[in-house]
Amino acid sequence: MAMTHCWFDSPCSGTGSSCASTCGRISGFLIAALLLVSAPANADDHPGAGDSWLARYQGRPFSDGTIVGPAVIPGQVKCAYYDLGGEGIAYHDADGVNHGSGMLNPVNGDPLHEFRMHEGVDISYTKSGGIDDNPFDRYQPPMRSLYVGWTEPGEWINVTVDVRQAGAYTVDIPYTANGEGRISLALDGAQPLAIIRMPSTNDRAEPVAWRQWHHWAFLADAAAMSLPAGRHVLTLKIEANGNMNLDSIVFRPASEATPAVAPPPKTAAAWTPADGANHPFGTPRGVRPGRVVWTHDPKAVSWDGWTGRWWEDRFNDQEAIDRLVSAGVGRLTDTAGEVDAWKALFREFNKKAGRGNVGYRQGEKIAIKINENNTAGHVSTNEINASPHLVLALLKTLVNGAGVPEADITVFDASRYVTDDVYQKSHAVFPGVQFVDHAGGDGRIKATFVEGAIPYSVDTHLATGLASCLVEATYVVNLAILKGHVSQGVTLCAKNWYGATSIQPDWRKNFHDYFDQKRDGSPSRLTFVDFMGHRNLGGKTVLFLIDALYADDLVNGPPRRLWTMPPFGGAWPASILLSQDGVAIDSVGIDFLRSEWPNLADLAYCDSYLHEAARAEAPPSVSVYDPERDGTRLKSLGVHEHWNDAIHKQYSRNLGIGDGIELVYVPAASGPK
């Protein structure tokens, strides 16, 4: 059914997938979702038509080799096993796309991911990891149970049932409802036997917005009705609101006692990385190998959380943000200023790339990949996207410090839209810089793609095109955002590459093969490693940055969570991370997120892709990573480790005990070195 969810890419993710972003993603336990058929125009089809309607009904009970024959009453009528027969016969859905099977849950051979994927009814399944077993559940559904979701008013499904004994029945419904709704149950095309009010399960205390669709409840004694014996067709119709997930309608004799239901789960224990603290592995990169610089100025941002929009000039100190970037590039190289810092950065990169000990040369193109995931057009939004002030600060240091001509710089997010707040601020200062996005227009250039540019290490359903501006560039800057993400747990520099591929702006149309870590922590192939090592993505990156000015726990929505860990003390983090080591910077980003929010959605084992990338030549999963399919296997893409604790934030190089990460803190008072 066609309700928008946000699992964001997905959402958005999967389970979700995803999706965020990302994305939109929904998990919930399908409430007895059998939808009321609209009455046909035939004169015989009046309320109470019963046998005449049933005689003409062309649907048939669902069967897949394991499920055979009608659903039995008394018993549980599972919504996902609605009848065969298609649109207008077995069901009616607002669109013909299954937004769960084959989309939120990607096509990867898992039967739950592909269940009835070519039909219009939207189906997903309950997932663990704080999704459908979250602390806000009032009822604990079984995991990996199919349900119907994305529901909208007017949609319905038919289920053939076998009522073994005529009599009075009571209905119980396990469900979620993000807002109060109503459903109806009818038999054999007649008037509804019951119209049932579905209380909202929305909880204001829920910190994860997309999880409002996953608050399971058990509506006991939802309705009472008298059923005749024999074979019938039960119709469930969404009468009002939608926004529900429905697993089943449970029919029990009215004489039976109300069943006890499973209690909600307890809050999950915080995830502890399996490799522990200060155990580095991989080959560090950069002028100062393994160095990640963290610049911080509490005065850089000042949004109060409700007045206006977070990106407005009155809430962002451009000069302070400029200093954060300038200080960061200087400290990465231990040079006296931006000019020398960029010379050192380019020389280090070119030596590693086999181009000699040379710096930037006129005519070489630079592409800056920003994160505009939460956009639907050029109009500015209050959702968390690239900071317009940080984009401008980066352009200032490239043009004024590195000496790159404006015409040789492209700022892009090929799968999304560069919003007015980002474009207008930078264009006013640097009119020669090009901006590329999915649609073009309004001063932006429409993205084109080099198809087949990234075939991946193995066959997938993923988009294989790469943005032409990226392929044509000599250097790349990856400007990511520090925030959580359903399914993958975090979205940092590695995931930021996804928007450089030829995906669609509608996350539902995209695949996310090998994006998610295994929920038990066992090693597995992960696509992010291909991104990090591909010659046109991580292979061209001269600088990685993570925007932590308004870092947040969610992938979408406006910034909303102030940070409590030292030195933030209940304020926005107002920080920027910089590095030449793509593995190291994401490792640090994960440490910040997991320490501030230990129960972040899907956080467990979110560092799996870094384990693979740091040991790409011999990864824990024993996968072969060759993203160009040219026979050249990737080698270590950087160094990974976790800090000692959230107070001291020290890595092995800080402690002088190993050749891992060095986190260098540059507070505002220090200024550029």
N, C-alpha and C positions, 0 to 999 in steps of 0.2 A: 504494500500500500504506500502511497506516495507522500509520506510526511518527511520533511527535511529534518535530519538529525545532524549533530556535529561531532563526528569522531574525527577529527580532523587530522588531514594531511596536512586529516585528514585531513581534516580530519581527519582530515581526516580521514584510520583505522582501524584498521581494522579493525579484533573486534573493535573492533573494531578495529577497524582498521582504520581508521583510519582513517581517521581520519581523519579524524581529523581530521587534513588537513587538512595540508591537509587537510581540511578535511572535515566530514561528519560521520559519527559512528554511534550505533545504538545497540544495546543489548537489553533484553528484557524478557520476561517470562510470559508467553502468549496467553492472554486471558481468553477464555473460551470464545475464540473469535469465529463465530459462524454468523455470516452476515445475511440480513433479511433481503430476499429477492424482491425486486420491484414487480408489482402486479402486472401481468401481461394484459393486452387490450381485449383479449378474447372475452365474449360475454359470459362464458362459463366460469371465468376466473374471478369470481367474487370472493369476498371474505368467507372463509369456511369451505372453499372449493374442494379441498382435501383430495379425495380419490381421483377426481377429474384432472386436477393439476398434476398429481403424482403419476398418472397414467401417461401423460405427455412429457414428463421430465426426461431429458436426454443424458443427464449426467450419470456417472457410475462410481461406485466406491473406489477410493484410492487403493492401489496395489503396487508394490515394488518387490515382491518376492518374500519380504519379511512381514509386511503389513498386508493382510488379505481379508477382504470382506468388510461389511459395515462395522462401525464403532458400536460397541455394546453398551446399553443402558439397562441397569445401573452400572456406572463406571465412568471412566475419564474419556471425554471426546477431545482429541488433540486437534487444535486448529490447523496446524501445518499439514495435516493429512486430510484436507478438504478434498472434495470429489474431483475426479477427472472429467474433462469436458470442455475446459477453456473458458475464456471471457464470455460473459453473458449467459452462461449455462451453469458452470460450477462456481463462478465467482464474478464479481465486478470490482475492478480496481481503477483508480483515477488515471493511471498511465499504464503502459504496457511493459514497464521495466521493473525487474526485481532488484530493488536497491540494496538488498541484503546478500542473497546468494549470487556469487559471481561478480559482485561489486565491492561492497564493504568487506565481504569475505572473499578473497581472490580465488580465481580458478587455479588450483594447485594440486588436485587429486584428492583432497580431503572431501569425503562425501557430505559432510556438514556444510562445507563452503559452497558446494555446487547443487544443493538440494533444490529441485524444481526451479533452477536458475533461469529457464527460458519462459517462465510464466509470470504474469503480472503481479501476483500477490508477493509482498515483500517479506522474506523469511530470513531470520538469523537464528542464533543459538546462544544459550547462556554461557558465559565465560568467567573464569576465575581471575585471580590477580587484582582483586579490588574493583572489578567491573560489576558483575552480577552477584558477587559475594561481598558487597561493600558494607560499611558500618551503618548505613542508613536504611538497609533492608528491614522490613518488619516481618518478613517471611523469607526463608532460605530456599530458593529453588534448586533443584538438582542441576549440576553443571552439564554442559553439552546437551541441553534439552532444546529442541526446536521450538520456535515461537513465531507468531506473525506480528509485525511491527509496521512503523511508518503509516499508521492508520489515518484515514480522513473520513469525514461525514459522507454518507451515501455509499460507501464501499460495503460489500457483503461477500460472504462465502457460504457455500452449501456443503453439508456433510451428511451422507447417508448413515442412518443409525438403525439398530435393531433393538427395539424396546422389548425386553424379555418378559416383562410382567406389567400389565396395566396398573395404574395407581398414582398416588400422590408422590411427587418428588421434590426434593430441595436441591438448589443449585449452589455450588461453591466455585469461586473463580480466583485463581492466582494471576496477578496482573501487575502492571505499572501504569500510571496515568500522570503525565506532566500537565496537570490541569484537570479539573473535574469534567467528566464526560458521561455519555449515556450510550448503551447498546440495547438492542432488542433481540429476542429469540422467538422464532416462529416455526411452525411445523406444516409442511406440505403446502406452502404458498398461501396459508390462511393469515388471519390477523395475528399480531404478536401475542404470544403467550405471556410475555413479560417485557417491560421496558425497565432496564436496570440502571440505576445511578452508580457511576464509578467514581468514588471519592479520589481526589487528587493525592498523589504520593509525593508531590513536590515538597522539598524541605529547605527552608531558607538557610539553614546551617550548613548545607552541602557546599563544600569549597570547590568542587569540580563541576562546572556548568553542564557538560554533556551527560554527566552521570544522573541527572534528574530523570532521565528515561530508564534508569536501571534500579530504581527503588522498589523492590518487590514487596507486594502485600498480598494477603489472602483474604478475599471477601467471602466470609462464611455466611450461609443462609441468605445469599444474594437475591433469591427469588424462590417462590413455591409455585408448582404447576401440576396439573393432572395430565398424564400421557397415556394414550392408547397403546395396546400391545401391537407388535408387528413391525414391518419395515417402513421407515418414514425418511423424509429429508428435513434435517434441521438447518435453519438459516440464521446466521448471526449477521446483524447489520450494525454498522457504526451510525448512531443517530445524532450524536452531537460531540463536537470538539476533536475527536480523534486523539492523536498524541498518546496512544496507548500501545502497550505490548501485551499480547494475549497468548497464553500457552494452551489452555484447555478449559473446557466447561466440565465440571465434575457433577454428575447426577447421582444422588443417593436417596433411598427411600426416606420419606418424611419422618418415619418412625425412628430412624437411626439418630444417634447423638451426633452433635457437631464434632468433626474430627479435630484432634490436636494437630498443630502444624509445627514444622521445624522452627526453632528460634533463629533470629538473625545472627549473622556471624559476628565474632569479636573483631575489634580493630587489629589489622594485620601487624605483625612485628616488623620493625624497620629492616630494610635490606642491608646486609653487610657484604661488601664485595668479597668474592672468594679468594682473591689474591692478597687481601689484607693491605696494610699500610707499608709504604716505602719498600716495595719489591718491584723495581723497574725492569722492564724488558723491552726490546726493540732497539733501533739505532736512532739516536737523537739527531735532530736537524737544526740548521740555523747558524747565523754568525756566532752566536753563543748557543751551542747545541742544547736542545731541550728547554730553552728559556721561554717562559711565558711572562709577559709583563702585565701587571694589573694596575691601571691608573684609576684614581678615585677622588672625587670632589663632591661632597654632600650638597654644595651650592649649585651644582650644575643643573639639577632639575628640582621642580618645586610644585608639581601639580597636587591639588588637594583631594583628588579622587572623585570629584563630582562637578566642579565648576568648569564649564567649557570643555575643551579637549586637551588631552595630555601633550600634544605636539605643538600647541600654540607658543608663540614667542614669549609670552609673559610667564610661561612655566619652564622655559629652557634657556639657559645662559649660553649663548653661542660662543662667546669668548672663552668661557670655562671649558666647554666641550672641545673647542679648538686646542686648548692647552693640553687636555687629556690625550688627544691624538698625537700632538707634537711631542709631548713628554714620552709617550709610549714608543714611538719609532726611535727616538733618541736612546732610550734605555735598552731597547732590543739590541743595539749595536755598541753601546757605551761610547757614543760619539758626542761631539759638542753641540750639534744642531741638526735640523732637518736635512739640510743639503748633504752633509757628510753621512748622515744616517741612511738616506736613500741610496747613496753611492755604495755603501757597504752592503745594503740589502740586495741590490741588483747584482753586485759582483759575486756575492755568495751564491745567489740563485744561478747565475750564468755559469759559474765554475761547476756546479753540480750538474747542470744541464749539458755540459760539454762544449759550451760556447766560449770558454776562456775567461780570463780575469778582466771582464769588461762590465761597464755599467749600462745604464739606459742610453739608447741611441735614437736620435730624431727619426720619426717615421714609424717606430715600433708601437703597435697598438696595445692598449690596456683595457680590459673588460672588468667591470666591477659587478659581481653578482650580489644583489641585495635580496632581502626576504620580504616580499609583499604578498604573502600567502593569503591573508584575510582581506581580499579585495574582490569587488565585483564590477568595477568600473573605475573611471578616472576621478570621480568625486571622492574627496577626502573622507575617511572614516575614523572613528575613535577606537577601532580595534588595534591591537598591538601589531605593528608592522615596522618597517625600517624607519628609524628616526631621521626626519629631514635635516636636523641639525648635525647629526653625525655624518650623514652623507655629504653635506656641505663641508664639514671639517676635513673629511678624507680628501675631497677634491682640492681643497686649499693646500694640503700638504703635498699632493701629487703635482699640482701645477706650480706652486710657489717654491716647494722644497725640492722635489725631484726634477723639476723643469720639464714636465711632460706637457706638450701643447694640448689645449682644450680639444682640438679636433681629433686627437688620437685617443681620447677617452670615451668609453661607452659605459653607461650605467644601465643595468638591465635586470628584469625578471621576465623571462620569455614566456612563462606559463600563466602569468598574472597581469596585473595592471599597475603601472607606476602612477600613484595618486597625485593629486594636485599639490598637496602639502610638500611632498618630496620634490616633484618636478619644478614647481614655481620658485621655491626657495633657491635651489641650485642654479636654475636657468637664469635667474636674475643676475647672478654673480658671474657665472661662466656660460654664456649663451652658446659657445662653440661646442660644449660637451653634448654628446648624443645620448638620448634616452630611448631604450627599446623595451617594448612590452608586447603582450599577446595581441592587442587590438590595433595599436597605432592610432594616429590622429591626435588632435589637441597638442601638437608639437612633438609627440612621441613617434617613433618609427615602429612599424609593425614587424614583429620578429619573423625571420625566416630560419629554416633549419637545414642542416646537412644530414639527410636521412642515412641511416646505417652507420653513423659515426661512432656509436657505442654499441657493439654487438653483444657485450657482456661475456663473462667467462663461460656461461652455459646458456642454453636456450631458455628464454623467458617470454612472458607476455608484455614486458616493459617496453615503453617507447624508446626507439633506438636513435632518434634524431637529436642532434645537439644544435643549440643556437648558433647561427652563422657568425655572429659577432664574437662569440667565444672561440670558435674554431680559427677565425682569422686573427685573433689576438696573439701577441707574443707573450704577454704576461696577464695574469688574472689576480684580482683581489677578491677574497671570499669574505663578505660582510654578513655574518649570521646574527641571530638574536638568542639570548639566553632565556629559554623557557621550556616547560614540560611539553610532553606530547603523548597522547594516548597511543597505545600499541607499542611504540618504540621507547617510551619513557621520557625521552628528551629530544629536542630538535636543536642541533648546533651546526657546526660547519659541514659535517659530512652529509647531513640530510638536506642542507641548503642547496646542494648540487642538483637535487631532483627537479627543481624549478628551471634548470638549464636545459632539460630534455623536452622533447616534443609532446608533452602531456597536454591534456585539456584543462581549461580553467575550472570545469565542473569535476570535482574530485571523484564523483560517482562513476565517471567514464574511464578512470585510470586504474592500472594494476599496480600492486605493491609486492611483487614476488620477492621472496627472501629479504623482506624488510625487518620482520619481527624476530627478536631473539627467542630461543626456546624457553618456555616458562619454567622448566626444571633446571635451567642453567647449562644444559649440555651443549657442547659446541655445535655450530651449524654454519653453513655458507651464508654470508650476508652481503647484500648488494652494495651497501655503503662502502665496502672495501674496493669494489670496482670503481665507484665514483672517486674515491680518494686517490687511487693509483692511475686512473686514465690519463693519457698524455695531454688531453685538452681540458682536464678538470684539475684535480690535485697536482698533476704533473706540470701545470703552467703557473701554479700559484706562488707569487712572490711574497704575499702577506695574508695571514688569516686574522680576522678581527671578530670578536663577539660583543655585540651591543648589550650591555647590562645596565643601561641607564634606567630603564623601567622593566627590568627582568621580571618574569611572572611564572606561576605554576601551570597556567593553561596555555594552550597553543593559540587560542582565539579569545575574542572579547577584549575590552579595554584593560589596561594594567589595573590590578586590584589588590595585590598583596604586598604590604610593606615588609621589609626584611628585619629580622630580629638578631641574627648572628652578628658578632663583632666584625667590623667596626660600625655596622649600620645602625643598630640600636633603635629599631622601629621607624626607619626611613626608607626611601627608595635606595637601591644599591648605588645608583649614580656612578657607575663604573664602566670601564672598557677593558677587555682582554685583547692582547696582541701577541702573535707568535709567527715564526716561520715553520713551525712543526705542527702539522694538522692533527696528529694523534695527541700530542701533548696538550694543545689548547682545548680539545674536546674532553680530555681527561680532567682538566681543571674545571671546566664548565660543569661536568657531572658531579664533581666534589662539592661545588657550590650548591647545586640544586638538591642533592641528596642530603646534605647537611642542614639546609634550611627547611626542607620538606621531606622528612624521612618516609612518609607514606604517600609520596607522589604516585599518581596512577601509572601502572606498568613500569615502575622504576627498577624492579628486580632484574638483574643481569643486563641492564641497559648498556653496560660497558663491553658487551660481547663483541661488537664490531671493532672495538679498539684492540681487543686481544687478537682478533684475526689480522687487523691491519699492522700491528706492531711486529707480528711474526708472519707477514704475508708470504714469505718464501716457504714456510713450514707451519701453517696455522694450526691451532688446536683441532679444527674440524677436518683437517687433512684435505681441504679443498684446494683446487688449483685456481689461482687468480690470474687471469690473463684477459683483461677487459677489452683489448683490441683484437683478440684472437689472432695474434701474429706469431704465436709460439714463444713469446718472451714472458716468462713468469715474473710477477711482481716480487720485489724484495721488500724488506721492512720499510714502512712508510712513516716511521717516527717512533717515539718512545712513549710508553704508557706506564703509569703508576698512580696510586692514590695517596693523598696527603696523610700526615700522621693524625691530625684531629682538626676540628673546625675552629678551634681557638688559635692555634699556632700556624696552621696552614703551611706546614713545611714538607718539602719533598726531599729526595735523597741528596740532590746537589746542595740544597739549603743546609742539610745536616752534615754534609761532607762525607757521606757514607756510600755514595754510588754515582753512576753516570746516567741518572735518569732526568727527571724534570727539575728545573729551577724556577720557582715562582718569585718574581721580583715585584714588590709592592711599592707603588709610587703615589703617595698621597699628594693632595693639592699643594701643600706647603713646600714640597720638594721642588716642584717645577721641573722643566726639562734639564737633563744633565748635559 
